[in-house]
């Protein structure tokens, strides 16, 4: 019988693709026969090609399979406007499509990694939520992924536990992911009193990795529809960005903030030469100039000397920042070894395999 690792979460952006990549590499290393499955993929845009970028990345890197895309991710539902686009009356058709693909992909494997919906609440109106899918596939235990670095993690765990019990499914174990370092000790303390006492194991506590969970400049450029204006610094598109700073003050005030952070994306208007030059003197990963305003040549020259890419944003500062808030940084191909090392170190595989 196939053993399923169904990854689900209460909160969105819990790192299920990251965990899937880690699980795939671990099972591959152990010589196990396995498959990867994402029942419902999310295309990058509502009216574009159906491909889920995370699924595409996994298929092109760690999970190269003979199965067609439609077996790995049989249903495609866009993130935006999906309520208008998905007809709840087709629930049975969608679930049958998922079941048919699942039955094909689990042939001749011992394990299957299932990447669930963005959250257990998503698609519940249409009956395509994680619990409904799991029950259709004959799976009655799911791995709960928690990402809160606060005591809210316990409230959300209990909500999920009670909800699952009401719907006759169980939590196989809890995986804490992307946890702030300073909160890890508290997580372990809370777990003993509020989770493991219910005979639900803690499968692992994974610290939030700046390198793995921070966006690259190139991802930021794509997210805001920006344009690189200094090709000489194009290698800087691989720079990590740990934080965003908006420059809307005088240069002296900006320096106070710039000196407190590292690897920042500094966002300001193209006509603010004073702020741009101040930022270039500090540890920034990129300059984002809003309003599509070309900067002074002195700014470009200084950026080229330091290899710092300058991105022109077509939007105003507020809109640019709102677009960046929606960015979901992805794992890069050159980070696979780091993912495997973290997954092996922090997850108790004796409880899983």
Phi, psi and omega in degrees: 000138181287135175265125185256133171253092183266109183270121179224166181207155175281320180262151175282167180055046182273356179087031181291327176293318176302313180295322178299316179299318178295316179298317180301313182294322180294313180296323177296316179297324180280358179074025181275153173269120188215169175219159176243140186214131173234099187307316181235113177271158179242109179295157185296327178221159190298316187247029178252191181303148188291347189297133173279125183298326179292318177297316179301319179296315180297319180293332182271352184237277190271343184230079178269114189229159175279347179293138176292161180307320184292345173275325182284321179218088192284335183240140180238122179229121182292154181289319182266140175062021184293334180297324179281332188268337185254123182271117182299336181291346180265014181310310182299321180294316180295314181296324178292322176299317178296316181296318180298316179294319179299315180299327178287318189281340180270000178296130175066026173234158179257336181227149172223132177262121181246118178269112185285185180295168178309324173207165181293346180273338187293137178068016183293331178298325182266000181075023179246026178287170184302318182295316179298319179294314181301316180296322177297326181273358180079026180253128182241010176225130181237150176271123182267123181257122181246136183236004182283126172265055179200169180293350175301339181300329181285318176301314181292325176297314182293322176300313181295316180301312181293321179295317179296317181297322178298327182259014172065036169233168186233164172266117179292321180183167181249133176243113176275127186229146178057045182269135177299139185307317185290349181257355185298317180299321179294321177302314182295322178295314180295323184299318183297320184272338190234354181233301185293337178295342178265016178063032173250114186285152170271115184278338180171158175231110186254120180292146177294120182262121179300318183293322185272332186250008176260146180285155169271159179302323181297323177295321178296316179302314180293321183297321184264001182067036185275173180232128175284124184254356176233085182304335180299336180254024185296334177297337179288354176295342177272358180299141174281148176240116182270333183204166177246140174231132178258124179268103179224029182227189175280165186299322181295318178293322180297322181300325180302320180279322181298327181285347182267351183232168174224156179052051180266154166263115184263121187250122178202175179283149180296341180271001180265072182300322181299316180289320180299316180292323178297319180294320182294340177278354182246187185271073178254152179270331181197157169254131174245115183255119188271165179076008180056037180265121179294136180278172174297147180301332178297327178293315180297318179298315180295321179294320179298321181298326182262358180069031182260118181290142174250124181249125174272125177261135179285350185255169174287173185298317181298312181294320177301316181293322178296321178295322180292329178295337180270358183292132175246097182300140180251159174291139179263156184299328181279005181252007186300318180297323179294320178298311181298316180299318180292317180296317180294321184287319192260348180256137178276094184288343175295333178277343188258311186276000000 
